[in-house]
Amino acid sequence: MRNIALIIVDFQNGFDEVDYWGGNRNNPKAEENTRILLDVWRERKFPLFHIRHDSVNIKSKLAPGQWGNEIKEIVKPLPGEIVISKTVNSAFIGTDLKQRLDEQKIKSVVVVGLQTDHCVSTTARMAGNFGYDTIVVSDATATFDRVGVDGIKIPSSVIHMVNLSSLNGEFATVLTTEELLQKIEIETYA
């Protein structure tokens, strides 16, 4: 199990401004569940990577130098933990994430964070395409309401489930926090 990395995507302060992102965020305990996983990874010294979106749009809530760009306190990196900055939806594009994973001979990745339908999904899809055994944790990811191309508002819970359903079995395995922790226990002590 030492070859399973936790990739924490974009849990940044700027996402607390719900209306800016479309309103009505689902999964309010996503950060708490991520913290549970983060504590397990730290305790067992499993590899982990914090991903931060550094928007190139200076007016964005996620632009460098703004409070919104900072990683949320609940999952804040400790000194020495790897923080990778990205400017697009995938944690692999324009970064050295794949190189770091390969150098550590990591075969499996767990992806959590914001937003399910953007950076989490894109990162998980690329991880799956690169050949990593990819897990997305359903209750440690979240998104916001969206307006469809027909102008009708789509609830965040629907956006979340549709995106997880698209990933599951194709690019990744979707598990809950509890299911993942049980899997780790079984495989660690098998």
N, C-alpha and C positions, 0 to 999 in steps of 0.2 A: 504493500500500500504506500510505500514511500515514493512511488512513481506516480502519484495522483496529486495534481496541482489544483489549488483553489484560485480561480480568477474572479476577482471582485470588480465589477464594471460600474463605474460612474455613480457611486453613491455619494453625490456631491450636494452641498447646501443649496445650490440654485434650484434643485428639483423640489424644494419645499414650497416654492412659489407656484402652487398648483394651477392657478388660473392662467399663468404664462404658458403652461404646457398643454392646455386643453381642458383642465378641470377634472374633478372627480378621479383621483388616483385610487386604484384597487390595492389590495394586499397591504394594509397599513403596518403589518408586522414583518415586512420583508427585511428591514434592517435588523430587527431583533433576531430573526432566524439566521441571517447572515452572521451576526455576532456569535451565535451559538456555534456555527461552523468554524468561524475564525478562531474561536477559543480552542476548539478541538485541534485544528491545524497547528496552532501555536504550541499547544501542549505536546503534541506528537512530533513537532518539528518537521511537518510535511511542507513541501514547497508551496508558497503562495505569492500571488502577484496582485497588486492594487493597480487598477486602471483608472486614469483620470482624463476626462475629455477637456482639452484645452481648445476652446472654440477660437477660430480665426476671425469671427465676427466680434468686433470690439464692443458691440451693444448687447451681446449675449450674456445671459446670467452665468454662463460657464467660461467666460473669457478670463485668461490668466490675470492675476492681480486683484480680482474681485472676490468678495466673500463667497459668492455662489460657486466659485471654482474649487474651493477647499473641500476635501473629503470630509464627510460627516463624522462627528466626534465618536459616535457609537462603533464605527468600523475604521477609525483613524489608524494609519500605519504606525507601527512602532519604529524607533530608530533602527536602521539596518534592513528593514523590509523593503522589497522592491516596489517602486512606484513607476509605472510606465505611462507616459503622456501620449495621447493620440489626438488627431484632429478630424477623424472621420468615424463612421459607425463601427468599423471593425477594429478590435484591439490588435489585429495582426498587420494591418496596412500602415506602412510608414513607421513601424516600430521594430524592435528586436525581440518581440515576444516569442516567435517561433524558434529563433536561434537559442534563446535562453531555455526554452522547454527541451529542445533537442540536446543541448549541452548537458542538461541534468538527466537525460535519458527518460524523460517523462512520457508515459504512454497514454495516460488518462487525465482529463481535465474536468473540473466542475465549474460551471459558469453560473454566476448569480449577479444581480444588480438591476440597473435601470437602463433603458426601458425595454420591456420584454420584446416589443415589436421592432425595436431599432437596434441598439448596440448589443443587447444580449443575444438576440436572434442572429444578427450578422456575425458576431464573434463565434457563436456555437456552430453555425453553418460552415464557416471557414475551418474551425477546428475539426469538425467531422470530415470535411473534404481533404484536410491534411492527413487524415488517418488516425487522429486521436480518438480514443474511446471517450466520448463526450457525454457529460451529464448536465442537465439544466435542472435547477431546483425550483419547482413551481411556486413554493411559498416564500422564496427568498429572491423573487423577481417581482416587478410591478410595472404598470404603465398607466396611461391617462386616457380619458375619453378622446375620441377622434370624430371628425366630421367626414363622412363618406363622400365619394365622388358624386353621389346623388343629393348631397346636402343634408342628409339625415345623420343625426348624432348617434354614434355607436358607443355603447358603454365600455368603460375600461375593462370590466370583467370579461366581456365578450372578446375584445381585442386580445386580452391576455390568453384566454383559453384557445382561441383559434390559432394564435401563433405557437403556443406550446404543442397543440395538436399537429401542426405542420412540421415541427421539429422531431416529435417523438417517433422513433422507429426508422427515421430516415437519416437525420443528421445527428441525433442525440437520443438519449434515454431521459425521460422526464420523471423525476422522483420528488417526493416531499423531503423536507429536512429530516424528519424522523426516519423515513425509508433509507435515506442516504447514511445516516448515522448507524442504523442497523446493519447495512451492507458493509460499512467500514469495520464494525465490530466483528462480524462474521469472518471477513477476509483477513483481518489482522490476527485473529486467534485461531484460524483454521489450521 
